[in-house]
Amino acid sequence: MKETPWWYHLLWGLALVIFKVFLGVEIKGRRNIPSKGAVILASNHCSYLDPIILGLLTPRKLNFLAKEELFRNFLFKYLITTLGALPLKRDKLDHRSFQQALYLLSEGKILAFFPEGTRSKNKKIGKLRQGTARIALKAKVPLIPVVIKGTGKALPPGKKLIRLVKIRVRVGKPIPVNGILKEKKKAIDILQGKLKEELQKLANNQ
């Protein structure tokens, strides 16, 4: 398993300082993210800032599934690929992305998903797509719920400049999947329901 490159740690440290000083990013529950071992962060999604905010939660390099439209520009494709992004068809979890995600988890990596599939505009957690739960069950790795508040105002859709708005992040406790696996055909629905419940609790307590 390859170690996280030194330049990633450097960028991570700089970004953490910048976002804490200028945007007052407040993070609670960071200790719920393990320092090693495969795990999936499952977060709500309000802004294009969210992947950066998730990256501040741990010095470990995150891997993301990003909509395939973002890979059409060569330079942007190179940038997000370097940062750990994988292309994903928005209407479904295609086989190639599914296998890439499973491989990364088998290597002990940490993945980040936005199970709502699109940006939300309010405090209520929307309907979750099955891809996140399906991968967690197949790889037998825990899900960690994360709720981000404030990025929708800091960088609203269509805007290019970041506003100085307080950003709060809440990291929940890991949701184990071993017990849920016994439910077989109902496992995905059960895990999705549990994840949505935990995400909503975090959102309500912000």
C-alpha positions in Angstrom: 0.0 0.0 0.0 1.5 3.3 -1.1 2.0 6.0 1.5 0.4 9.4 1.2 2.8 11.7 -0.7 4.7 14.4 1.3 3.2 17.2 -0.8 -0.3 16.1 0.2 0.5 16.5 3.9 2.0 20.0 3.1 -1.1 21.1 1.2 -3.4 19.6 3.9 -1.7 21.6 6.6 -1.8 24.8 4.7 -5.5 24.3 3.8 -6.4 23.5 7.4 -4.8 26.8 8.6 -6.3 28.9 5.9 -9.9 27.5 6.3 -9.7 27.7 10.1 -8.4 31.3 10.2 -10.4 32.9 7.4 -13.6 30.9 7.4 -13.6 29.8 11.0 -14.2 26.2 10.1 -15.3 24.3 13.2 -14.9 20.6 13.3 -16.3 18.2 15.9 -15.9 14.4 16.0 -12.7 14.2 14.0 -11.5 11.4 16.3 -14.2 9.2 14.9 -12.1 8.8 11.7 -9.5 6.1 12.1 -5.8 6.9 11.4 -5.6 3.7 9.3 -7.7 1.1 7.7 -10.5 1.2 5.1 -13.5 3.3 5.8 -16.1 5.4 3.9 -17.0 9.0 4.8 -20.7 9.6 3.8 -21.5 13.3 3.7 -24.3 15.7 2.8 -23.5 17.9 -0.2 -24.2 21.7 -0.3 -21.3 23.2 -2.4 -18.2 22.5 -4.5 -16.3 23.4 -1.3 -17.5 20.2 0.4 -14.7 17.9 -1.0 -12.1 20.3 0.3 -13.8 20.5 3.7 -13.9 16.7 3.9 -10.2 16.7 3.1 -9.5 18.8 6.2 -10.9 16.1 8.5 -7.9 13.8 8.2 -4.3 14.0 7.0 -5.0 10.7 5.1 -5.5 11.2 1.4 -9.2 10.9 0.4 -10.5 9.3 -2.7 -13.7 10.7 -4.2 -16.2 9.5 -6.8 -16.9 12.7 -8.9 -19.4 13.2 -11.7 -17.9 12.3 -15.0 -18.7 15.7 -16.5 -15.9 17.1 -14.4 -13.3 15.0 -16.3 -14.1 16.5 -19.8 -11.6 19.3 -19.3 -8.0 17.9 -19.6 -6.4 20.2 -17.1 -9.2 19.9 -14.5 -9.2 16.2 -15.1 -5.5 16.0 -14.3 -6.0 18.1 -11.2 -8.9 16.2 -9.6 -7.4 12.8 -10.6 -4.2 13.8 -8.8 -6.2 14.6 -5.8 -7.9 11.2 -5.8 -11.1 11.7 -7.8 -12.7 8.8 -9.8 -15.2 9.4 -12.6 -18.8 8.4 -11.8 -21.9 8.3 -14.0 -24.5 10.4 -12.1 -27.5 8.2 -13.0 -25.9 5.0 -11.7 -22.8 3.4 -10.1 -21.1 2.0 -13.2 -19.2 -1.3 -12.9 -15.7 0.3 -13.4 -16.1 2.9 -10.7 -17.6 0.2 -8.4 -14.5 -2.0 -8.9 -12.1 0.9 -8.4 -13.8 1.8 -5.2 -13.6 -1.8 -3.9 -9.9 -2.1 -4.9 -9.0 1.1 -3.0 -10.9 -0.1 0.1 -9.1 -3.5 -0.2 -5.8 -1.5 0.0 -6.9 0.1 3.2 -7.8 3.5 1.7 -10.4 6.0 2.8 -13.2 7.0 0.4 -15.6 9.9 0.5 -19.1 9.8 -1.0 -22.0 12.2 -1.3 -24.9 9.6 -1.1 -27.6 12.2 -1.9 -26.1 12.4 -5.4 -26.6 16.1 -5.8 -26.3 19.3 -3.8 -29.0 20.0 -1.2 -30.4 23.4 -0.4 -31.7 22.9 3.2 -31.1 21.2 6.5 -33.2 18.1 5.6 -31.2 15.1 4.3 -32.5 14.0 0.9 -33.1 10.6 -0.6 -29.9 8.5 -0.6 -28.7 6.6 -3.6 -27.8 3.0 -3.2 -24.2 3.1 -4.3 -22.6 4.1 -1.0 -24.4 1.4 1.0 -23.7 -1.2 -1.7 -20.0 -0.6 -1.7 -19.8 -0.5 2.1 -21.5 -3.9 2.3 -19.5 -5.5 -0.5 -16.2 -4.3 1.0 -17.4 -4.9 4.6 -16.2 -1.5 5.8 -17.9 0.9 8.2 -19.6 4.1 7.1 -18.9 7.3 8.9 -21.7 10.0 8.6 -20.5 13.6 8.1 -22.7 16.7 7.9 -21.3 20.0 6.7 -23.2 23.3 7.2 -22.3 26.7 5.8 -20.6 25.8 2.5 -23.8 26.5 0.6 -23.5 30.1 1.7 -19.7 30.3 1.4 -19.8 29.2 -2.2 -23.3 29.1 -3.6 -24.1 27.4 -7.0 -23.0 29.6 -9.8 -20.6 31.7 -7.7 -16.8 31.8 -8.1 -15.7 33.8 -5.1 -15.8 32.3 -1.6 -17.7 34.3 1.0 -16.5 34.6 4.6 -19.2 32.4 6.3 -18.8 30.2 9.3 -18.6 26.5 8.3 -19.5 23.8 10.8 -18.6 20.1 10.4 -20.0 17.2 12.5 -18.5 13.7 12.2 -20.6 10.9 13.6 -19.5 7.5 14.9 -18.8 4.7 12.5 -21.7 2.5 11.4 -20.6 -1.1 11.3 -21.9 -3.3 8.5 -21.1 -6.8 9.8 -24.4 -7.3 11.6 -26.4 -5.8 8.7 -24.8 -8.2 6.2 -26.9 -11.0 7.8 -30.0 -9.4 6.5 -29.0 -10.3 2.9 -31.6 -8.8 0.5 -32.7 -6.2 3.0 -29.1 -5.2 3.9 -28.9 -2.2 1.5 -32.2 -0.7 2.6 -31.4 -1.2 6.3 -27.9 0.4 5.9 -29.3 3.3 3.9 -32.0 3.9 6.5 -29.4 3.8 9.3 -27.1 6.2 7.5 -29.9 8.7 6.7 -31.0 8.6 10.3 -27.5 9.4 11.6 -27.0 12.1 9.0 -30.3 13.8 10.0 -29.3 13.6 13.7 -26.1 15.4 13.0 -27.9 18.0 10.8 -30.5 18.7 13.5 -27.8 19.1 16.2 -25.8 21.7 14.4 
